[in-house]
């Protein structure tokens, strides 16, 4: 007969996911705020350093499921990227590069001003370039949002992800070279790894649509086939030390252009996607320690504000050139605020790869907690103000 502590530990995650789901449903009903904000609050509150309900995150099945959940979201994001639109309107891509670079420079200079070590400042800057695709896709799907601001936020968040992963891996490569003086390992972790990850995802993007055509009913079977392929791709990325972020994004991007329909009913991968989304946001928040959040609080607030200013200014500056009003350009920039889940999973992969500098990034914990809760709210309000999502009326 198993002892009581073992039983309680095995039940911790199922009960936490149930509590988070209930909190999200009632929280959204009574406040009108996005469900994922409540998922994050529950995950943070029940984590080991706080109430001690959840065991410490490791490279076990929960971490793997979180990566699968993130992979499904990245696949969907990649699937919704229209490269022809970006080619016909290059100012959108230029705006994305400008706001990302401006964010990198601003965050780096602020971190240095706070006496942050150079390597840590570079990591903070590279991570701050990103916009969390999990939050963006989830809120857009939940709000049933559509329009110019929605599409630009989707495209810019995908671009931000790629730039952030590239910059972060370049910094990791620099750290490896400076620490171990191993140029081969440094190049692998900075450039080759990303190229191999993208190639692996692209191969999946070619093979899966071909398989669906061979089956003969691609519309009916697409959701299950794509979900299984994402699970397999994430597992291969884990085993090969590749980037599941780049691989699944490339998979969705290539699959879209192979002309296999992914209908409206299949977005977010149905009930499977809903369940894994709850786990993903709970897991992300459960990795945070309130002591690190408190220690990095002041710098975090400054970084969040600086990041919001640079991204908003960068997108707004190119609003007219890219074909929208200043107001919609401003709102698209504001909607790029979410960051949390992307950063946490990137840091987890760095830790599992043996890069033990994550503990120095206390400001990241604080930034993550702030944007875990407020990021979804910010993008929700931006979409409502852009009149691309309905105003949610909460229960009295």
N, C-alpha and C positions, 0 to 999 in steps of 0.2 A: 504494500500500500504506500503510495507516494506521500511524502511529508507535506505539511501545510505550506511552508514557504515556496516549495517548488510549484505547487498547484496555483498559488496566488500569482507567482511570476508568470506562469504560462497563460493566465487569464488577464494579465494586465493590459496587453495590447487590444484584444477583442473588446474588453469593457471600455477602454479609452476611446476606441473608434466609435462605439455605440454612443457614449456620452457626447463626443464631439459632433456626431451627426444630429443628435437631439438638440444640442445647443445651437447648431447652425440653423436648423429648421425653425425653432422658436425665436432665435435671435433675429433671423431675417423677417419673420412674420411680425414681430412687435417693434422692430426698429427700421426695417427697410434696408438695412446694411447687408453687404455681401456675406454669404454663408462662410466663405473661407476665412474671414477675419475671426469668426468664432472658433473655427477649427484650430487656428493658430493659438488663440488664447487658452483653449483646453490643453493642447499639447504642451505649451510652456508651463502651465500651472501644475500639471501632473508629472512633469519630467523629474528625473532623479535628483538634480540639485535643488528643486523646489519642494514639492510635496513627497517626492520619492516613490511615486506609484510605478512609473515606468522604469525598466532596466536601462542601463547606459547603452546608447546606440553603438552598434559594431557592424562588422561586415557580414552579418547574418541575413536570414530571410527577409526581415523587415526592411533592411537597407536595400536589398535586391528588389523588393516589391515597390519601394519608393522610386527606384531608378526606372522600373517598368512603367509606373504611373507617369513619371516625368517624360519618359520616352514616347508614350502614347500622345501626350500633349504636344511634344516637339514634332512628332510626325504630323499631327493635325495642323500645327502652325506651318510647317514646311509645305504641306499640301495646299494651304491657302495662299501661298506666295505666288504672285503672277510675274514671272520674269519679263514677259512682253510689256507689261505696264511699266516696269522699272526701266526698260530700254527706251520706251517711247516718252517717258517722263523722268529723265536722269536726275532732275533736281531733288527728287525724293531721296535717292541714294546719296547725293552730295550732302543734303541736310543731315542725314544719318551719320555720315563720316565726320562732319563738322561738329555736331553736338557731342559725339562720342569722344573725339580728340579734345574738345574744350573741357569736357567732364574730367578726362584723364589728367590734364594739366592742372585744372583747378583743385582737384582732390589731392594730387601730389603736392602742390605748393602749400595747401592748408595743413596736410599731415606733417610736412617738414617744419612748418611754423609751430606746430605743437610738439616739436622735438621727437618726432617719430623717426626711427632708424630708416635709412634710405631704402633698403630692400622691403621693409614692411610698408613704407609709403608707396612704393611701386606696386605692391600687391593690392593695397587699398584702391589705388587709382585704376588699376586694370579691372578689378571686380566692380567698381562703381560705374564703369562704362555700360554694364549690362542692364537690361530691363527684363524682369522675370516673365518668361513666356507662359509659365503655369498660371500666374495670376491674370495676365492679359487675356489668355484664351478662355479661362474659366469665367471671368467676369463678363466678357463679351457674349459667351454662350448663355450664361445665366440671364443677362439683360436682353438677349435677343437683339443685340445692337447691329446696325448696318448703316453704311454711309461712308463719306470721304474720310472723316476722322477715324472711324473704326478700321478701315482698310490701311490707312497710313500707320496707325499704331501697330497693327499686326506686322506690316512689312518692316517698320523701323525696329521693332523688338527683335525680329529675326536677325536683322543686320547687326544690332547691338550685341546679340548673343555671340555671333561669329567673331566680331571684333574683340569682344571681351575674352573669349576662350583663347584666341590667338595671342592677345597681349599677356594674359595670365600664364599661358604655357611658355611664352618667351621669358617672362620673369622667373618661372620655375627653372627653365633651362639655365638662365644666368646664375641662379642660386646653386644649382648642381655643379656648374663649372667652377664657381668661386669656392664652393665647399670641398669638392672632391677632385677638382681639376681634371674632370673626365669629359673631354669635348664630345666624344661619341654619344654618351648618355645625355648630355645637354642638348645636342642637336635632335636626338630621338624624341625627347620630351617636349621640345619646342616646335619643331616643324614637321618632322617625318610622321610623328604620331597623329597630327591633325590631318595630314594628307592621306594616310592609310585609313583613318576613321571615315573621312569623306568618301574615299573610294569604296570602302566596304558598304556604306549606306547607299551609294549610288548603284552598286551591284544589286542590292536588295530591291532598289527602285526599278530596276530593269527586269529582274527575275520574277517578282511577285505578280506584276500585271501580266507578264507572259503566261504565268501559271493560271491566272484567272481566265485569260482568254482560252487557254487549252481546256479548262473545265467547261467553258461554254456559257456560264451565267455570271458574269463578273459583278453585276449590280447586287445580286442576291447574296453572294458569298464574300463580298469585299471586306465587310467589317471584321468578320472572324479571321479571315486570311491576313489582313493587315495587323490585327492585334497579335496573332501568333508570331508573325514575322518580327514585330517590334520586340516581343519577349525574347525571341531567338537572337535578335541583333544586340540587345542589351547584354544577354548572357555571353555572346562572343566578345563584346567590348570589354566586359569584366575579365574574361579569361585571357584576353590578349593585351590588357593594359591600354586599350584604346579609349577614346572619348565618346561615351554614349550620346552626349549632347550633339556633337557634330555628326555622328553617324545617323542618328534618328532624324535629325533635321534634313540631312542630305537625302535620306530615304523618302521622306514625304515630298521634298522638292522634285526629285526625279520621277516619283510615282505619279504626281499630278500631271506631268507633261507626257506621261504614257497613256493619257486619255482613259483612265478607269474612273468612273463616277464614284464620288463619295457623297451620298445624298444628305440632305438636311437632317433626316431622322437619325443618321448614324454619327452625327457630331458628338464629340466627347465619349464615343464608344459605349453609349447607352449605360445600363446599370453597372457594367464592369468599370467603366470610366468614372462613374459617380463614386463607387466604393473606393477605388484606388486614389481618387482625388482627396477624399477625407484622410486616408492614410498618409498621403504625401504631405499635406499641410500640417498634420499632427506630428509626423516624424521630423519635419523641418524645424518646427518650434521646440521639439523635445531635445534637440541637440544644444540648446542654449542654456547658459548658466547665469542666474540672476546677478551673481557677483561680477561676472565679466560685463554684463549689460550695464550695471551700475558704474563700473570702472571706466567704461568707454562712453558714458552718456553724453558728456559735454561735446567731445569731438564728434560724436555721432550726429548730434543735432545740427552742428555746423556743416558736416558733410552732406546730410540730407538736404539742407537748404541750398547749399552750393550746387549740388547735383540737380536739384529741381530748377534752379535758375539757368544753368548752362544748357540743359536739355530743352527747356522751354524757349530760351533765347535762340538756340541753334535752329530749331524747327520753325519758329516764328519768322526768323530772318529770311527763310526761303519760301514762305507761304505763298506769296503772289507769284513768284517764279514757277512754283510747282502747281499752280492752278487753283488755290483755295484762298479764302479771305484771311486777313490777319487774325480774326477771332478764332476761326477753326484751326489755324496753324498754332495759335497759342494753346488751345485746348488739347491738340494732339501732343504738344510738348509736355503739358502737364500730365497727360495720361501715361507718359513713359516713366512715372515715378516708381512703380513696383520693382522690387529687387530680390526679395528674401530667398525664395526656394532655390533659385538658380545659384546664388552664392553659396548656400549651405551645401548643396550637392557637389559643387566644384571643389569646395574646401575638403569635403569628405573624401573625394577621389584623390586629392593631393596628399591627404593624411595616409590613406591606404597605400599610396605609391611610395611612402617613406619620407615625404617632405614634412618634417616636423617643425613647421614655423607657424602653424595655425594658432597656437596659444598666444603668440605675440599680437594677433589681430583682434584685440579686445573691442576696438571700435566697430569691427564688423558685426560682432554679436549684438551690440546696441543698435546699429543701423538696421540689422535684420529684424530685430524685435519691433522696432518702430514701424518698419514698412511691411512686416507680416500682418500687422493690424490695420495700419492706415493706408498702405498701398492700394488694396482693393477698394477702399472707400474713395480714394482720390480718383482712380480711373472710373469708378461708377459715376461720380458726380460730373466728371469731364464729359462722359458720353451722354448723360442726361442734359447737361447744359448745351451740348452740341445738337440737341434734339434728334439724336440717333438711337436713343433708348427711352422707354417709357418711365415716367416718374413712378416709383414704387410707393404705394400708400400702405403704411403699416397699420396693424390692427389697433383699435382704440384701447 
